[in-house]
């Protein structure tokens, strides 16, 4: 594979991140009627009504998003290889941690949507079951977040220690924002206990902070990863030009 | 040592006019973290406004002495951290690990005190779902306690670093840890009156 093709695939991998975020907002949040999320304290019948009244949209939203969530994988792949350039040697533990965290994030978010796809497949069933499937989907996201948190922590710690280039991959503040965004998931565990108020799965601390924090982090990280790729691509071009000139 | 301090009250001032202690990222983190707490304080005040009687009755069930002692512990620890940073700045390296070690002990004392306070509540049959006041009480003090645990680990790590041969050199790591610990202190200084004192 020549250098330019490699750079092209790397660029595509990074763009997968923001494209995933955009499709997530459109299909998961908007078409999937998760904006605002259902209220956990609703009577069971209201959960059924929510599916019956918006059946086509909810089905389309989550089925498409179950495909586009996989765009998270090439992005994670690129971040892993970029981290390995910093964490050189035979023991790139942070890079591997980030890789596993990213891969498992896809499964967590997928399983959550899979619960809702199952709920929408047969909405005429007993409302209590639809309610349970909806709850299960939310609690999958809101309590099984630690893989994502570790992915973000590993990435931030690695990029904070980046002393290789003249310009680090991500500036200091963006690394700390990454740590902060990863830490905003912790209070979401409370969604398993509290069904109303700011800590429920439709609440300020349970939904409106951690979900946007995750998506905004991905935009910030992608922005700096692209800038870093551009710098590296420039260096590659210089080398390609320099080699024939010297020989 | 004291003579030096009296003659040069601001040793950094002549060389660097203004400098952010630590790295910029720590300040971004502190700002974002405090913004989340501010939102929770807002939620608390809103719900308090909706159910003033229940909140006031529940507030009286809190142990003011334990809360007050914890406030003193944290304020003392913050002073010790300031002294540690000063010791490092004035090249009194032997004192820094002592101050940081004492600050770590303060952090541990806070955690133990909080555990006793929680146990008292649980034994009285009060829990997370007793009412909205105690929901906020347990969650806000619990999240703060999480910050104290992280901060205590950071202080212990810095105390060990100050003792080691690598103590000299950059002061940035110490300043970052100190900034975080002051935030933990400041959050408690907001939480304590909000939960224990406001009538």
Interface residues (C-beta under 8 A of the other chain):
Chain A: X160 X172 X173 X174 X175 X176 X177 X179 X180 X183 X184 X186 X187 X190 X193 X194 X197 X198 X199 X204 X205 X209
Chain B: X23 X24 X25 X26 X28 X29 X32 X33 X36 X39 X40 X43 X47 X128 X129 X132 X135 X139 X143 X146
